[in-house]
């Protein structure tokens, strides 16, 4: 899993790269995020460990993986994480709204 995580960091999607630009180096109100973190049998796109928040940037392939995503989310929630999913098109077309929502989740939990 560690090697797969490294590969995912090296080969992020365009939407993940855009999201990472706004999350890295504590750019979102000084919250620290890491990317492609191994959590049990899964790899989370972005994680704020301090607040136990996972941000998943989902592309079209997730429209056909609904049951897998539900199992994955349930596992992560059972381990104390909150999972926030955002679609690729939201990252490209409404990044400010996405960041405001993430900040709201961070500060309300």
Secondary structure as the mmCIF struct_conf table of DSSP 4:
data_model
#
loop_
_struct_conf.conf_type_id
_struct_conf.id
_struct_conf.beg_label_comp_id
_struct_conf.beg_label_asym_id
_struct_conf.beg_label_seq_id
_struct_conf.end_label_comp_id
_struct_conf.end_label_asym_id
_struct_conf.end_label_seq_id
HELX_RH_AL_P HELX_RH_AL_P1 UNK A 2 UNK A 10
TURN_TY1_P TURN_TY1_P1 UNK A 11 UNK A 11
HELX_RH_AL_P HELX_RH_AL_P2 UNK A 14 UNK A 23
HELX_RH_3T_P HELX_RH_3T_P1 UNK A 24 UNK A 26
TURN_TY1_P TURN_TY1_P2 UNK A 27 UNK A 30
STRN STRN1 UNK A 34 UNK A 39
TURN_TY1_P TURN_TY1_P3 UNK A 40 UNK A 41
STRN STRN2 UNK A 42 UNK A 48
TURN_TY1_P TURN_TY1_P4 UNK A 49 UNK A 52
STRN STRN3 UNK A 53 UNK A 58
HELX_RH_3T_P HELX_RH_3T_P2 UNK A 60 UNK A 64
HELX_RH_AL_P HELX_RH_AL_P3 UNK A 66 UNK A 78
TURN_TY1_P TURN_TY1_P5 UNK A 79 UNK A 80
STRN STRN4 UNK A 82 UNK A 87
HELX_RH_AL_P HELX_RH_AL_P4 UNK A 88 UNK A 93
HELX_RH_AL_P HELX_RH_AL_P5 UNK A 95 UNK A 108
#
